[in-house]
Amino acid sequence: MNHPSSSGHDDAPHVHQGSLHGYLTGFVLAAILTIIPFWLVMGHVFSSHWLTITIVLALAVVQILVHVIYFLHLDTHSEGGWNMLAFIFTIVLVVIVLGASIWVMYNENALMMPMSPQYQHSE
């Protein structure tokens, strides 16, 4: 017989069971979050490119969260929170690696010596 512990919580691990409703909700949200940026870019909705880029990046972050929640079933309860902690650690590492790579490439471009006139082509 399975009795809850004295704290009122079941000691069994929290297992996510995906439902059709959950998957359909995630699919609809993912589709909407894909169509909106496509429409913003192809329709030239905003005259400012930076505003378009900012909105597309924000929607990309929301899209990632939709996938993590609805398809990967990752939340603070699964595996006692260790899955979420590992996910956050991975995000931090990816941000550091990408940020450092962009920084290095920007500095390489900024500090590159100009080409000599014999190699420049005027068109």
N, CA, C and O atoms as a MOPAC input file, in Angstrom:
PM7 MOZYME 1SCF
protein

 N      0.84300 1    -1.16800 1     0.00000 1
 C      0.00000 1     0.00000 1     0.00000 1
 C      0.88400 1     1.22500 1     0.00000 1
 O      1.88200 1     1.27100 1     0.71800 1
 N      0.53700 1     2.19800 1    -0.78100 1
 C      1.33800 1     3.40200 1    -0.91800 1
 C      0.71300 1     4.51900 1    -0.09000 1
 O     -0.33500 1     5.05500 1    -0.45100 1
 N      1.35900 1     4.86600 1     1.01700 1
 C      0.85100 1     5.93800 1     1.87000 1
 C      1.69500 1     7.17800 1     1.68900 1
 O      2.91700 1     7.08500 1     1.56900 1
 N      1.05500 1     8.35400 1     1.66700 1
 C      1.85900 1     9.57300 1     1.59600 1
 C      2.66500 1     9.75300 1     2.87300 1
 O      2.28300 1     9.26100 1     3.93400 1
 N      3.78400 1    10.46300 1     2.76200 1
 C      4.63000 1    10.69900 1     3.92900 1
 C      3.95400 1    11.68900 1     4.86400 1
 O      2.90000 1    12.24000 1     4.54600 1
 N      4.56400 1    11.90800 1     6.01300 1
 C      3.96500 1    12.77800 1     7.02200 1
 C      3.84600 1    14.22000 1     6.54400 1
 O      3.03400 1    14.97800 1     7.07500 1
 N      4.65200 1    14.61700 1     5.53600 1
 C      4.57000 1    15.99800 1     5.04700 1
 C      3.39500 1    16.18500 1     4.09300 1
 O      3.09600 1    17.30800 1     3.68900 1
 N      2.72700 1    15.08900 1     3.73300 1
 C      1.58400 1    15.19200 1     2.84400 1
 C      1.95500 1    15.03100 1     1.37900 1
 O      1.08000 1    15.07000 1     0.51400 1
 N      3.22300 1    14.85400 1     1.09100 1
 C      3.67900 1    14.68500 1    -0.28300 1
 C      4.02600 1    13.22600 1    -0.52800 1
 O      4.51600 1    12.53400 1     0.36500 1
 N      3.77100 1    12.77100 1    -1.72800 1
 C      4.11900 1    11.40700 1    -2.10000 1
 C      5.62200 1    11.32700 1    -2.34900 1
 O      6.20400 1    12.23400 1    -2.94500 1
 N      6.25200 1    10.24500 1    -1.89600 1
 C      7.69000 1    10.09500 1    -2.04500 1
 C      8.09000 1     9.61700 1    -3.43700 1
 O      9.27900 1     9.60100 1    -3.75700 1
 N      7.13100 1     9.23000 1    -4.26900 1
 C      7.44400 1     8.76000 1    -5.61700 1
 C      7.93300 1     9.92800 1    -6.46100 1
 O      7.47900 1    11.05800 1    -6.28300 1
 N      8.85500 1     9.66100 1    -7.37500 1
 C      9.35700 1    10.74400 1    -8.22300 1
 C      8.25000 1    11.30800 1    -9.09700 1
 O      7.32700 1    10.59900 1    -9.49900 1
 N      8.36100 1    12.58400 1    -9.37800 1
 C      7.37800 1    13.28100 1   -10.20600 1
 C      7.59700 1    12.89500 1   -11.66600 1
 O      8.65700 1    13.16400 1   -12.23100 1
 N      6.60400 1    12.27200 1   -12.26800 1
 C      6.72000 1    11.81700 1   -13.64700 1
 C      5.74000 1    12.60200 1   -14.49500 1
 O      4.56100 1    12.71200 1   -14.15900 1
 N      6.23700 1    13.15500 1   -15.61000 1
 C      5.37100 1    13.89200 1   -16.52000 1
 C      4.76400 1    12.94500 1   -17.53100 1
 O      5.46100 1    12.14900 1   -18.16100 1
 N      3.49200 1    13.04100 1   -17.67300 1
 C      2.79000 1    12.29200 1   -18.69700 1
 C      2.23300 1    13.30600 1   -19.67500 1
 O      1.33700 1    14.07500 1   -19.32800 1
 N      2.75400 1    13.31800 1   -20.89700 1
 C      2.27000 1    14.25200 1   -21.89200 1
 C      0.86100 1    13.88900 1   -22.30800 1
 O      0.55300 1    12.71900 1   -22.53200 1
 N      0.01100 1    14.88500 1   -22.41000 1
 C     -1.35500 1    14.66200 1   -22.85900 1
 C     -1.52200 1    15.25800 1   -24.24800 1
 O     -0.73900 1    16.10800 1   -24.67100 1
 N     -2.53600 1    14.80800 1   -24.93900 1
 C     -2.81200 1    15.33200 1   -26.27300 1
 C     -3.09600 1    16.82700 1   -26.20300 1
 O     -2.65300 1    17.59100 1   -27.06000 1
 N     -3.82900 1    17.23500 1   -25.18700 1
 C     -4.13800 1    18.66000 1   -25.01600 1
 C     -2.86500 1    19.47400 1   -24.81500 1
 O     -2.71900 1    20.55100 1   -25.39400 1
 N     -1.95200 1    18.97200 1   -24.00700 1
 C     -0.69400 1    19.68100 1   -23.76200 1
 C      0.16200 1    19.79400 1   -25.01500 1
 O      0.73400 1    20.84700 1   -25.29500 1
 N      0.24400 1    18.69100 1   -25.77100 1
 C      1.03300 1    18.70900 1   -27.00300 1
 C      0.40600 1    19.61800 1   -28.04600 1
 O      1.11900 1    20.33400 1   -28.75000 1
 N     -0.91900 1    19.60100 1   -28.15700 1
 C     -1.58200 1    20.48700 1   -29.11500 1
 C     -1.41500 1    21.95000 1   -28.72900 1
 O     -1.20900 1    22.80100 1   -29.59300 1
 N     -1.50100 1    22.24400 1   -27.44200 1
 C     -1.27800 1    23.61400 1   -26.97800 1
 C      0.14300 1    24.06000 1   -27.31200 1
 O      0.34900 1    25.17000 1   -27.80300 1
 N      1.11300 1    23.20300 1   -27.04800 1
 C      2.49900 1    23.53000 1   -27.36800 1
 C      2.70100 1    23.71200 1   -28.85900 1
 O      3.42300 1    24.61500 1   -29.27900 1
 N      2.07000 1    22.86400 1   -29.66800 1
 C      2.20100 1    22.97300 1   -31.12200 1
 C      1.60100 1    24.27800 1   -31.62500 1
 O      2.20900 1    24.95400 1   -32.45500 1
 N      0.42800 1    24.64000 1   -31.14200 1
 C     -0.22300 1    25.88300 1   -31.58500 1
 C      0.61600 1    27.08600 1   -31.17300 1
 O      0.82100 1    28.00100 1   -31.97100 1
 N      1.09800 1    27.09300 1   -29.94300 1
 C      1.94400 1    28.20300 1   -29.49400 1
 C      3.23100 1    28.27800 1   -30.30900 1
 O      3.64900 1    29.36900 1   -30.69700 1
 N      3.85800 1    27.15200 1   -30.57100 1
 C      5.09300 1    27.13300 1   -31.36200 1
 C      4.82600 1    27.62000 1   -32.78100 1
 O      5.63500 1    28.35900 1   -33.34200 1
 N      3.70800 1    27.21600 1   -33.36400 1
 C      3.37500 1    27.67100 1   -34.71500 1
 C      3.14300 1    29.18000 1   -34.74600 1
 O      3.62600 1    29.86300 1   -35.64800 1
 N      2.41300 1    29.69600 1   -33.77600 1
 C      2.15800 1    31.13700 1   -33.71000 1
 C      3.46700 1    31.89900 1   -33.51400 1
 O      3.69400 1    32.93900 1   -34.13300 1
 N      4.32500 1    31.36300 1   -32.64300 1
 C      5.60100 1    32.02800 1   -32.37100 1
 C      6.58600 1    31.88600 1   -33.52100 1
 O      7.64000 1    32.52200 1   -33.50800 1
 N      6.26800 1    31.07100 1   -34.50800 1
 C      7.06800 1    30.97200 1   -35.73100 1
 C      6.50300 1    31.88800 1   -36.81700 1
 O      7.25500 1    32.53200 1   -37.54900 1
 N      5.18700 1    31.93900 1   -36.91500 1
 C      4.52900 1    32.73800 1   -37.95200 1
 C      4.71200 1    34.23200 1   -37.71100 1
 O      4.94700 1    34.98000 1   -38.66100 1
 N      4.61200 1    34.67800 1   -36.47500 1
 C      4.71000 1    36.11400 1   -36.17600 1
 C      6.05800 1    36.69200 1   -36.60600 1
 O      6.06600 1    37.70400 1   -37.30800 1
 N      7.20800 1    36.10300 1   -36.22400 1
 C      8.47600 1    36.67100 1   -36.69300 1
 C      8.62100 1    36.62200 1   -38.21300 1
 O      9.16600 1    37.54900 1   -38.81300 1
 N      8.13600 1    35.54600 1   -38.84000 1
 C      8.19200 1    35.45600 1   -40.29400 1
 C      7.41000 1    36.60500 1   -40.92600 1
 O      7.88800 1    37.22900 1   -41.87400 1
 N      6.23000 1    36.88700 1   -40.41800 1
 C      5.40800 1    37.97400 1   -40.90900 1
 C      6.08100 1    39.33000 1   -40.65800 1
 O      6.04900 1    40.20500 1   -41.52400 1
 N      6.68600 1    39.50700 1   -39.48200 1
 C      7.36200 1    40.77400 1   -39.16900 1
 C      8.49900 1    41.05900 1   -40.14000 1
 O      8.67600 1    42.19200 1   -40.58700 1
 N      9.27100 1    40.02200 1   -40.46400 1
 C     10.42300 1    40.21800 1   -41.34000 1
 C      9.99900 1    40.33700 1   -42.79700 1
 O     10.43100 1    41.25600 1   -43.49200 1
 N      9.17100 1    39.43300 1   -43.26200 1
 C      8.78800 1    39.43900 1   -44.67800 1
 C      7.87400 1    40.60400 1   -45.03000 1
 O      7.90400 1    41.09100 1   -46.16000 1
 N      7.07200 1    41.05400 1   -44.09200 1
 C      6.14900 1    42.15500 1   -44.34800 1
 C      6.72800 1    43.52900 1   -44.08500 1
 O      6.05800 1    44.53800 1   -44.30600 1
 N      7.97600 1    43.58000 1   -43.61100 1
 C      8.61200 1    44.86400 1   -43.26300 1
 C      7.65800 1    45.71500 1   -42.41700 1
 O      7.40400 1    46.87800 1   -42.73000 1
 N      7.14300 1    45.12500 1   -41.35800 1
 C      6.14000 1    45.75800 1   -40.51200 1
 C      6.70700 1    46.98700 1   -39.80600 1
 O      6.03400 1    48.01400 1   -39.71200 1
 N      7.92500 1    46.88900 1   -39.31500 1
 C      8.55400 1    48.01700 1   -38.62000 1
 C      9.63700 1    48.61700 1   -39.51200 1
 O     10.35500 1    47.89500 1   -40.20400 1
 N      9.74500 1    49.93400 1   -39.48800 1
 C     10.77900 1    50.58100 1   -40.30100 1
 C     12.15800 1    50.41600 1   -39.66000 1
 O     13.17500 1    50.46800 1   -40.35200 1
 N     12.19300 1    50.21900 1   -38.35600 1
 C     13.45800 1    50.05800 1   -37.64800 1
 C     13.87200 1    48.58700 1   -37.66000 1
 O     13.14100 1    47.71800 1   -37.18300 1
 N     15.05900 1    48.32500 1   -38.21400 1
 C     15.55600 1    46.95200 1   -38.23300 1
 C     15.86300 1    46.46100 1   -36.82500 1
 O     15.66600 1    45.28400 1   -36.52100 1
 N     16.34300 1    47.35200 1   -35.96600 1
 C     16.69500 1    46.95200 1   -34.60600 1
 C     15.45800 1    46.54400 1   -33.81100 1
 O     15.51300 1    45.62000 1   -32.99900 1
 N     14.33700 1    47.23700 1   -34.04700 1
 C     13.10300 1    46.87000 1   -33.35900 1
 C     12.64300 1    45.49100 1   -33.82700 1
 O     12.20700 1    44.67000 1   -33.02000 1
 N     12.74000 1    45.24400 1   -35.11600 1
 C     12.36600 1    43.93400 1   -35.65300 1
 C     13.24900 1    42.83900 1   -35.07600 1
 O     12.75400 1    41.78900 1   -34.66700 1
 N     14.54600 1    43.07800 1   -35.04100 1
 C     15.48100 1    42.08300 1   -34.49800 1
 C     15.18300 1    41.82300 1   -33.02100 1
 O     15.19000 1    40.67400 1   -32.57800 1
 N     14.92600 1    42.87500 1   -32.26600 1
 C     14.63800 1    42.73000 1   -30.83500 1
 C     13.37200 1    41.91300 1   -30.61200 1
 O     13.34200 1    41.03400 1   -29.75100 1
 N     12.33300 1    42.19800 1   -31.37900 1
 C     11.07600 1    41.46600 1   -31.22200 1
 C     11.24800 1    40.00600 1   -31.63200 1
 O     10.73700 1    39.11200 1   -30.95900 1
 N     11.95800 1    39.75800 1   -32.72500 1
 C     12.18600 1    38.37900 1   -33.17000 1
 C     12.98800 1    37.60500 1   -32.12100 1
 O     12.67400 1    36.44900 1   -31.83600 1
 N     14.01100 1    38.22500 1   -31.55100 1
 C     14.79800 1    37.54200 1   -30.50600 1
 C     13.96100 1    37.27600 1   -29.25400 1
 O     14.09100 1    36.22000 1   -28.63500 1
 N     13.10700 1    38.22700 1   -28.87900 1
 C     12.23600 1    38.02000 1   -27.71600 1
 C     11.27000 1    36.86600 1   -27.96600 1
 O     11.03800 1    36.03900 1   -27.08300 1
 N     10.70800 1    36.81500 1   -29.17200 1
 C      9.80400 1    35.71300 1   -29.50700 1
 C     10.55000 1    34.38600 1   -29.57200 1
 O      9.97100 1    33.33800 1   -29.28700 1
 N     11.82000 1    34.42000 1   -29.94200 1
 C     12.62600 1    33.18900 1   -29.94900 1
 C     12.81300 1    32.66300 1   -28.53200 1
 O     12.75500 1    31.45500 1   -28.30300 1
 N     13.03500 1    33.55700 1   -27.59000 1
 C     13.17900 1    33.14100 1   -26.18700 1
 C     11.87100 1    32.52500 1   -25.68700 1
 O     11.88200 1    31.50200 1   -25.00200 1
 N     10.74800 1    33.15500 1   -26.03300 1
 C      9.44700 1    32.60200 1   -25.63700 1
 C      9.24500 1    31.23200 1   -26.29400 1
 O      8.72200 1    30.31200 1   -25.66500 1
 N      9.65800 1    31.10000 1   -27.55600 1
 C      9.54900 1    29.81900 1   -28.26800 1
 C     10.35200 1    28.72400 1   -27.54600 1
 O      9.88800 1    27.59200 1   -27.41400 1
 N     11.54400 1    29.07300 1   -27.08800 1
 C     12.36300 1    28.11100 1   -26.33900 1
 C     11.64400 1    27.67500 1   -25.07200 1
 O     11.62200 1    26.48800 1   -24.74600 1
 N     11.05700 1    28.62600 1   -24.36000 1
 C     10.32700 1    28.29000 1   -23.13300 1
 C      9.13400 1    27.39400 1   -23.42700 1
 O      8.85500 1    26.47100 1   -22.66100 1
 N      8.42400 1    27.64900 1   -24.52400 1
 C      7.28900 1    26.79900 1   -24.90200 1
 C      7.76600 1    25.36800 1   -25.14600 1
 O      7.13800 1    24.41500 1   -24.68400 1
 N      8.87100 1    25.22000 1   -25.86800 1
 C      9.39100 1    23.87600 1   -26.14100 1
 C      9.83500 1    23.17700 1   -24.86100 1
 O      9.58800 1    21.98500 1   -24.68100 1
 N     10.48500 1    23.91300 1   -23.98200 1
 C     10.97900 1    23.32200 1   -22.73600 1
 C      9.80900 1    22.87000 1   -21.86300 1
 O      9.86400 1    21.79800 1   -21.26000 1
 N      8.77100 1    23.66400 1   -21.79500 1
 C      7.64900 1    23.34900 1   -20.90800 1
 C      6.72400 1    22.29300 1   -21.51300 1
 O      6.38000 1    21.31500 1   -20.84900 1
 N      6.32000 1    22.48800 1   -22.77000 1
 C      5.30400 1    21.61500 1   -23.34700 1
 C      5.85300 1    20.32400 1   -23.95600 1
 O      5.15400 1    19.31100 1   -23.96900 1
 N      7.09000 1    20.34000 1   -24.46100 1
 C      7.60900 1    19.15500 1   -25.13300 1
 C      8.67000 1    18.42300 1   -24.30700 1
 O      8.72100 1    17.19400 1   -24.32400 1
 N      9.51200 1    19.15800 1   -23.58800 1
 C     10.51400 1    18.50700 1   -22.74200 1
 C     10.00000 1    18.25700 1   -21.32700 1
 O     10.61900 1    17.51800 1   -20.56100 1
 N      8.87200 1    18.87100 1   -20.97900 1
 C      8.24800 1    18.70800 1   -19.65700 1
 C      9.22400 1    19.03600 1   -18.53500 1
 O      9.27500 1    18.33800 1   -17.52200 1
 N      9.99000 1    20.09100 1   -18.71900 1
 C     10.98900 1    20.47000 1   -17.72600 1
 C     10.40300 1    21.54700 1   -16.82500 1
 O      9.99000 1    22.60700 1   -17.29700 1
 N     10.37100 1    21.27300 1   -15.55000 1
 C      9.92200 1    22.26300 1   -14.58000 1
 C     10.71100 1    22.09200 1   -13.28700 1
 O     11.61200 1    21.25600 1   -13.21000 1
 N     10.37900 1    22.86900 1   -12.29100 1
 C     11.14300 1    22.84100 1   -11.04300 1
 C     10.83700 1    21.60000 1   -10.20400 1
 O     11.53800 1    21.33800 1    -9.22700 1
 N      9.80700 1    20.83100 1   -10.56400 1
 C      9.43600 1    19.65400 1    -9.77500 1
 C     10.09000 1    18.36600 1   -10.27200 1
 O     10.24200 1    17.41300 1    -9.50700 1
 N     10.47400 1    18.33200 1   -11.54200 1
 C     11.01500 1    17.08000 1   -12.07400 1
 C     12.40700 1    16.81800 1   -11.50900 1
 O     13.26100 1    17.70400 1   -11.47500 1
 N     12.61200 1    15.59500 1   -11.07300 1
 C     13.88500 1    15.15000 1   -10.48300 1
 C     14.32800 1    16.03500 1    -9.32200 1
 O     15.52100 1    16.27800 1    -9.13900 1
 N     13.39000 1    16.50100 1    -8.56200 1
 C     13.70900 1    17.32400 1    -7.39500 1
 C     14.33600 1    18.66100 1    -7.74800 1
 O     15.02100 1    19.25600 1    -6.91700 1
 N     14.11800 1    19.14200 1    -8.95600 1
 C     14.66400 1    20.43000 1    -9.37500 1
 C     16.02700 1    20.34200 1   -10.02900 1
 O     16.53100 1    21.34900 1   -10.52700 1
 N     16.64100 1    19.16500 1   -10.04300 1
 C     17.98400 1    19.01900 1   -10.61000 1
 C     17.98300 1    19.19400 1   -12.12700 1
 O     18.94900 1    19.71300 1   -12.68700 1
 N     16.91700 1    18.76900 1   -12.79400 1
 C     16.84100 1    18.96600 1   -14.24200 1
 C     16.83900 1    20.45000 1   -14.58300 1
 O     17.52600 1    20.88300 1   -15.50800 1
 N     16.06600 1    21.22400 1   -13.83400 1
 C     16.00200 1    22.66600 1   -14.08900 1
 C     17.35300 1    23.31900 1   -13.79700 1
 O     17.78800 1    24.20400 1   -14.53400 1
 N     18.00600 1    22.88900 1   -12.74000 1
 C     19.31800 1    23.43800 1   -12.40300 1
 C     20.33200 1    23.12400 1   -13.50100 1
 O     21.13700 1    23.98000 1   -13.86700 1
 N     20.29700 1    21.90800 1   -14.02300 1
 C     21.19400 1    21.54400 1   -15.12300 1
 C     20.87200 1    22.35000 1   -16.37500 1
 O     21.78100 1    22.75400 1   -17.10100 1
 N     19.60500 1    22.58500 1   -16.63400 1
 C     19.18900 1    23.38000 1   -17.79100 1
 C     19.68000 1    24.82500 1   -17.66400 1
 O     20.19200 1    25.39300 1   -18.62800 1
 N     19.52700 1    25.41100 1   -16.49200 1
 C     19.99100 1    26.78500 1   -16.26500 1
 C     21.50800 1    26.86400 1   -16.40800 1
 O     22.02600 1    27.81200 1   -16.99800 1
 N     22.22100 1    25.87800 1   -15.87500 1
 C     23.67900 1    25.84000 1   -16.00600 1
 C     24.08600 1    25.76000 1   -17.47700 1
 O     25.03900 1    26.41500 1   -17.90000 1
 N     23.36100 1    24.95700 1   -18.24800 1
 C     23.64400 1    24.85100 1   -19.68000 1
 C     23.41400 1    26.17800 1   -20.37900 1
 O     24.21600 1    26.57900 1   -21.22200 1
 N     22.34100 1    26.86000 1   -20.04600 1
 C     22.05600 1    28.17200 1   -20.64700 1
 C     23.16600 1    29.16100 1   -20.32000 1
 O     23.61000 1    29.90700 1   -21.19400 1
 N     23.61400 1    29.17300 1   -19.07700 1
 C     24.69500 1    30.08600 1   -18.68000 1
 C     25.95600 1    29.78300 1   -19.48000 1
 O     26.61100 1    30.70500 1   -19.96800 1
 N     26.30400 1    28.51900 1   -19.62100 1
 C     27.49400 1    28.16600 1   -20.39700 1
 C     27.36000 1    28.56000 1   -21.86500 1
 O     28.31200 1    29.06900 1   -22.45600 1
 N     26.19900 1    28.33200 1   -22.45400 1
 C     25.98600 1    28.70000 1   -23.85700 1
 C     26.09100 1    30.20700 1   -24.04200 1
 O     26.69900 1    30.67000 1   -25.00700 1
 N     25.51000 1    30.97300 1   -23.13400 1
 C     25.59100 1    32.43700 1   -23.22300 1
 C     27.03900 1    32.90200 1   -23.10200 1
 O     27.46100 1    33.79600 1   -23.83500 1
 N     27.79500 1    32.31500 1   -22.19800 1
 C     29.20300 1    32.69400 1   -22.03700 1
 C     29.99400 1    32.35100 1   -23.29600 1
 O     30.77000 1    33.17500 1   -23.78000 1
 N     29.80800 1    31.15200 1   -23.82600 1
 C     30.55800 1    30.73700 1   -25.01900 1
 C     30.17400 1    31.59500 1   -26.22200 1
 O     31.05300 1    32.06400 1   -26.94500 1
 N     28.89000 1    31.80600 1   -26.44500 1
 C     28.46200 1    32.63000 1   -27.58200 1
 C     28.90300 1    34.08200 1   -27.42000 1
 O     29.37800 1    34.70200 1   -28.37200 1
 N     28.74700 1    34.61500 1   -26.22500 1
 C     29.16300 1    35.99400 1   -25.98100 1
 C     30.65700 1    36.17900 1   -26.17400 1
 O     31.08900 1    37.15800 1   -26.78400 1
 N     31.44300 1    35.25600 1   -25.66400 1
 C     32.89400 1    35.34500 1   -25.83000 1
 C     33.28600 1    35.18700 1   -27.29400 1
 O     34.20000 1    35.86400 1   -27.76300 1
 N     32.61300 1    34.31000 1   -28.01500 1
 C     32.92300 1    34.12300 1   -29.43600 1
 C     32.61900 1    35.38200 1   -30.23400 1
 O     33.41900 1    35.79700 1   -31.07300 1
 N     31.48200 1    35.98300 1   -29.98100 1
 C     31.12800 1    37.22800 1   -30.68200 1
 C     32.11300 1    38.33400 1   -30.32700 1
 O     32.52000 1    39.10700 1   -31.19400 1
 N     32.49600 1    38.41200 1   -29.06100 1
 C     33.44400 1    39.43100 1   -28.62100 1
 C     34.79400 1    39.25200 1   -29.32900 1
 O     35.38700 1    40.22400 1   -29.79900 1
 N     35.26900 1    38.01500 1   -29.39900 1
 C     36.54900 1    37.74400 1   -30.05600 1
 C     36.46500 1    38.08100 1   -31.54100 1
 O     37.36900 1    38.71600 1   -32.08200 1
 N     35.38500 1    37.66100 1   -32.20600 1
 C     35.25800 1    37.95100 1   -33.63800 1
 C     35.14600 1    39.45000 1   -33.90300 1
 O     35.70600 1    39.94800 1   -34.87900 1
 N     34.43100 1    40.16900 1   -33.04800 1
 C     34.32000 1    41.61800 1   -33.20900 1
 C     35.69600 1    42.27700 1   -33.06600 1
 O     36.06000 1    43.14100 1   -33.86300 1
 N     36.45000 1    41.86800 1   -32.05500 1
 C     37.77400 1    42.45600 1   -31.84500 1
 C     38.74200 1    42.08400 1   -32.96300 1
 O     39.56900 1    42.90300 1   -33.36400 1
 N     38.64300 1    40.85600 1   -33.46800 1
 C     39.49100 1    40.48500 1   -34.60300 1
 C     39.18500 1    41.35800 1   -35.81100 1
 O     40.09800 1    41.78700 1   -36.51600 1
 N     37.92500 1    41.61900 1   -36.04900 1
 C     37.53500 1    42.45800 1   -37.17700 1
 C     37.97600 1    43.90800 1   -36.95700 1
 O     38.45600 1    44.55700 1   -37.88700 1
 N     37.81700 1    44.41300 1   -35.73900 1
 C     38.16600 1    45.80300 1   -35.45600 1
 C     39.67800 1    46.02500 1   -35.50900 1
 O     40.12600 1    47.10600 1   -35.89300 1
 N     40.46400 1    45.03000 1   -35.13300 1
 C     41.91500 1    45.19200 1   -35.07000 1
 C     42.62900 1    44.68500 1   -36.31800 1
 O     43.85900 1    44.70900 1   -36.38000 1
 N     41.87700 1    44.22900 1   -37.30500 1
 C     42.49000 1    43.70000 1   -38.51700 1
 C     43.15500 1    44.82700 1   -39.29700 1
 O     42.61800 1    45.93000 1   -39.40100 1
 N     44.31600 1    44.53700 1   -39.83700 1
 C     45.02800 1    45.53300 1   -40.63000 1
 C     44.27900 1    45.75500 1   -41.94100 1
 O     43.72300 1    44.81400 1   -42.50900 1
 N     44.26500 1    47.00800 1   -42.42500 1
 C     43.59700 1    47.26300 1   -43.70200 1
 C     44.35500 1    46.60300 1   -44.84800 1
 O     45.56800 1    46.40100 1   -44.77700 1
 N     43.62500 1    46.27400 1   -45.89400 1
 C     44.23500 1    45.63500 1   -47.05300 1
 C     45.06600 1    46.64900 1   -47.82000 1
 O     44.73200 1    47.83300 1   -47.86400 1
 N     46.13900 1    46.18300 1   -48.41800 1
 C     46.95400 1    47.08200 1   -49.23100 1
 C     46.19200 1    47.40300 1   -50.52400 1
 O     45.35900 1    46.61300 1   -50.96700 1
 N     46.47700 1    48.55400 1   -51.11800 1
 C     45.71200 1    48.98100 1   -52.30300 1
 C     45.77100 1    47.99500 1   -53.47500 1
 O     44.83500 1    47.94100 1   -54.27200 1
 N     46.81700 1    47.23900 1   -53.59300 1
 C     46.92100 1    46.32800 1   -54.72700 1
 C     45.92400 1    45.17700 1   -54.62700 1
 O     45.62400 1    44.54900 1   -55.64200 1
 N     45.39400 1    44.87700 1   -53.41800 1
 C     44.44200 1    43.80000 1   -53.26100 1
 C     42.99100 1    44.27700 1   -53.20500 1
 O     42.06900 1    43.46300 1   -53.20500 1
 N     42.78900 1    45.59500 1   -53.15700 1
 C     41.43000 1    46.13600 1   -53.12300 1
 C     40.91000 1    46.26200 1   -54.55200 1
 O     41.62900 1    46.68600 1   -55.45600 1
 N     39.66700 1    45.89000 1   -54.73200 1
 C     39.05400 1    45.97100 1   -56.06000 1
 C     37.99800 1    47.06200 1   -56.04900 1
 O     37.10700 1    47.06500 1   -55.20000 1
 N     38.09700 1    47.97000 1   -56.97500 1
 C     37.08900 1    49.02600 1   -57.11000 1
 C     36.07600 1    48.59000 1   -58.14100 1
 O     36.42700 1    48.22700 1   -59.26300 1
 N     34.84200 1    48.62900 1   -57.75800 1
 C     33.79300 1    48.22300 1   -58.68500 1
 C     32.79000 1    49.32100 1   -58.83900 1
 O     31.82100 1    49.17300 1   -59.58400 1

